[in-house]
Amino acid sequence: MVGRSWKTDTKELRPDIDKDLALDFLFGPLYARMIIRGAKFTKADLQRLVGALDAAIRSC
């Protein structure tokens, strides 16, 4: 479904979003960077990750 991924009044994910998939999109990059590569995330990195997650969810 193309469109908004968040309910605007509560800032929550829409009920039709696959929450397990959304968590996979979020934790995959975190795991890869922190556990596998031993690198840290900056605030800017996290903002880019959340932006990419939002774009991915919107495309579903």
FILUMZA-439440 format. One record per residue (C-alpha): x, y, z. Coordinates in steps of 0.05 Angstrom, whole numbers, m for minus. Layout:
BEGIN
> X | Y | Z .
...
This chain:
BEGIN
> 0 | 0 | 0 .
> 29 | 67 | m20 .
> 16 | 125 | 26 .
> 28 | 146 | 97 .
> 59 | 94 | 141 .
> 42 | 130 | 206 .
> m25 | 149 | 236 .
> m17 | 224 | 241 .
> m59 | 235 | 303 .
> m20 | 186 | 347 .
> 47 | 178 | 311 .
> 36 | 102 | 310 .
> 44 | 54 | 253 .
> m19 | 41 | 213 .
> m52 | m24 | 236 .
> m44 | m56 | 167 .
> 33 | m50 | 169 .
> 71 | m115 | 179 .
> 105 | m97 | 245 .
> 152 | m156 | 244 .
> 179 | m135 | 176 .
> 185 | m63 | 200 .
> 226 | m87 | 260 .
> 270 | m129 | 214 .
> 284 | m66 | 172 .
> 303 | m28 | 235 .
> 344 | m80 | 272 .
> 381 | m109 | 212 .
> 424 | m47 | 200 .
> 433 | m36 | 275 .
> 457 | m108 | 285 .
> 502 | m105 | 224 .
> 536 | m41 | 245 .
> 541 | m51 | 320 .
> 551 | m126 | 327 .
> 585 | m148 | 263 .
> 626 | m86 | 247 .
> 635 | m59 | 317 .
> 617 | 12 | 295 .
> 572 | 62 | 332 .
> 511 | 100 | 308 .
> 509 | 175 | 311 .
> 444 | 214 | 318 .
> 449 | 231 | 244 .
> 457 | 157 | 227 .
> 395 | 140 | 266 .
> 355 | 196 | 233 .
> 375 | 170 | 164 .
> 357 | 99 | 185 .
> 288 | 120 | 209 .
> 278 | 160 | 145 .
> 296 | 99 | 103 .
> 251 | 55 | 146 .
> 193 | 103 | 136 .
> 205 | 104 | 60 .
> 208 | 27 | 59 .
> 143 | 21 | 97 .
> 109 | 72 | 52 .
> 127 | 30 | m9 .
> 92 | m32 | 19 .
